[in-house]
Amino acid sequence: MASMATSLRRVRHTLRGPVRLPLGVLAAAVCVGVAVLQATVLTIRTDGLSGTHAFFVHWAHPAVWIVLGAVCLEYALGAERIVLNRTAMVAVALYLAFLLSVSFA
Protein backbone atom coordinates (compact mmCIF):
# COMPACT_ATOMS: atom_id res chain seq x y z
CA MET A 1 0.00 0.00 0.00
CA ALA A 2 2.87 2.36 0.75
CA SER A 3 4.36 1.91 -2.73
CA MET A 4 1.05 2.94 -4.29
CA ALA A 5 1.03 6.16 -2.25
CA THR A 6 4.63 6.82 -3.28
CA SER A 7 3.79 6.28 -6.94
CA LEU A 8 0.84 8.64 -6.68
CA ARG A 9 3.04 11.30 -5.07
CA ARG A 10 5.56 10.88 -7.88
CA VAL A 11 2.85 11.34 -10.52
CA ARG A 12 1.48 14.43 -8.77
CA HIS A 13 4.95 15.92 -8.53
CA THR A 14 5.59 15.26 -12.22
CA LEU A 15 2.28 16.84 -13.25
CA ARG A 16 3.11 20.00 -11.30
CA GLY A 17 6.52 20.32 -12.95
CA PRO A 18 7.63 21.55 -16.36
CA VAL A 19 5.34 19.09 -18.15
CA ARG A 20 2.26 20.97 -16.89
CA LEU A 21 2.01 23.54 -19.69
CA PRO A 22 2.55 21.27 -22.72
CA LEU A 23 0.39 18.50 -21.26
CA GLY A 24 -2.46 20.90 -20.49
CA VAL A 25 -2.31 22.51 -23.92
CA LEU A 26 -2.19 19.09 -25.63
CA ALA A 27 -5.18 17.87 -23.61
CA ALA A 28 -7.09 21.06 -24.45
CA ALA A 29 -6.37 20.58 -28.15
CA VAL A 30 -7.64 17.00 -27.96
CA CYS A 31 -10.82 18.24 -26.23
CA VAL A 32 -11.42 20.82 -28.96
CA GLY A 33 -10.87 18.13 -31.60
CA VAL A 34 -13.42 15.86 -29.96
CA ALA A 35 -15.86 18.79 -29.73
CA VAL A 36 -15.50 19.44 -33.46
CA LEU A 37 -16.06 15.74 -34.19
CA GLN A 38 -19.14 15.68 -31.96
CA ALA A 39 -20.55 18.78 -33.64
CA THR A 40 -19.92 17.69 -37.21
CA VAL A 41 -19.40 13.95 -37.73
CA LEU A 42 -20.83 12.21 -34.67
CA THR A 43 -24.07 14.17 -34.42
CA ILE A 44 -27.28 12.73 -33.05
CA ARG A 45 -30.35 12.93 -35.28
CA THR A 46 -32.73 15.66 -34.16
CA ASP A 47 -35.59 15.00 -36.59
CA GLY A 48 -38.94 15.78 -35.04
CA LEU A 49 -37.60 17.55 -31.93
CA SER A 50 -38.60 21.05 -30.88
CA GLY A 51 -36.10 23.85 -31.43
CA THR A 52 -34.75 24.03 -27.88
CA HIS A 53 -34.68 20.27 -27.49
CA ALA A 54 -32.86 19.82 -30.81
CA PHE A 55 -30.39 22.53 -29.78
CA PHE A 56 -29.50 20.71 -26.54
CA VAL A 57 -29.27 17.33 -28.24
CA HIS A 58 -26.94 18.71 -30.91
CA TRP A 59 -24.77 21.21 -29.00
CA ALA A 60 -24.62 20.17 -25.33
CA HIS A 61 -22.09 17.38 -25.84
CA PRO A 62 -19.63 19.48 -27.89
CA ALA A 63 -20.03 22.19 -25.25
CA VAL A 64 -18.99 19.70 -22.57
CA TRP A 65 -15.77 19.02 -24.47
CA ILE A 66 -15.09 22.74 -24.92
CA VAL A 67 -15.50 23.31 -21.18
CA LEU A 68 -13.23 20.33 -20.45
CA GLY A 69 -10.69 21.95 -22.76
CA ALA A 70 -11.01 25.11 -20.69
CA VAL A 71 -10.29 23.06 -17.56
CA CYS A 72 -7.16 21.70 -19.24
CA LEU A 73 -6.00 25.21 -20.14
CA GLU A 74 -6.69 26.44 -16.63
CA TYR A 75 -4.61 23.55 -15.31
CA ALA A 76 -1.82 24.34 -17.77
CA LEU A 77 -1.75 27.95 -16.64
CA GLY A 78 -1.72 27.02 -12.95
CA ALA A 79 -5.19 28.24 -11.99
CA GLU A 80 -6.43 27.89 -8.44
CA ARG A 81 -8.15 24.64 -7.55
CA ILE A 82 -11.47 26.42 -6.87
CA VAL A 83 -11.47 27.79 -10.44
CA LEU A 84 -10.74 24.33 -11.85
CA ASN A 85 -13.49 22.78 -9.73
CA ARG A 86 -16.10 25.34 -10.73
CA THR A 87 -15.31 25.02 -14.42
CA ALA A 88 -15.45 21.24 -14.13
CA MET A 89 -18.85 21.52 -12.44
CA VAL A 90 -20.09 23.51 -15.45
CA ALA A 91 -18.98 20.58 -17.62
CA VAL A 92 -20.87 18.16 -15.37
CA ALA A 93 -24.02 20.30 -15.55
CA LEU A 94 -23.79 20.48 -19.34
CA TYR A 95 -23.31 16.73 -19.54
CA LEU A 96 -26.37 16.15 -17.36
CA ALA A 97 -28.37 18.47 -19.63
CA PHE A 98 -27.14 16.48 -22.62
CA LEU A 99 -28.09 13.16 -21.03
CA LEU A 100 -31.55 14.43 -20.13
CA SER A 101 -32.13 15.84 -23.59
CA VAL A 102 -31.01 12.63 -25.27
CA SER A 103 -33.07 10.44 -22.94
CA PHE A 104 -36.22 12.37 -23.87
CA ALA A 105 -35.43 12.42 -27.61
MOWO-V657345 format. One record per backbone hydrogen bond with DSSP energy under -1.0 kcal/mol. CO is the residue of the C=O (numbers start at 1). NH is the residue of the N-H. Records with the same first field share a line. If there is no record, write none. Layout:
CO: NH / NH
This chain:
1: 5
2: 6
3: 7
4: 8
5: 9
6: 10
7: 11
8: 12
9: 13
10: 14
11: 15
12: 16
14: 17
17: 20
19: 23
20: 24
21: 25
22: 26
23: 27
24: 28
25: 29
26: 30
27: 31
28: 32
29: 33
30: 34
31: 35
32: 36
33: 37
34: 38
35: 39
36: 40
37: 41 / 42
46: 49
50: 54
51: 55
52: 56
53: 57
54: 58
55: 59
56: 60
59: 63
60: 64
61: 65
62: 66
63: 67
64: 68
65: 69
66: 70
67: 71
68: 72
69: 73
70: 74
71: 75
72: 76
73: 77
74: 79
75: 78
80: 84
81: 85
82: 86
83: 87
84: 88
85: 89
86: 90
87: 91
88: 92
89: 93
90: 94
91: 95
92: 96
93: 97
94: 98
95: 99
96: 100
97: 101
98: 102
99: 103
100: 104
102: 105
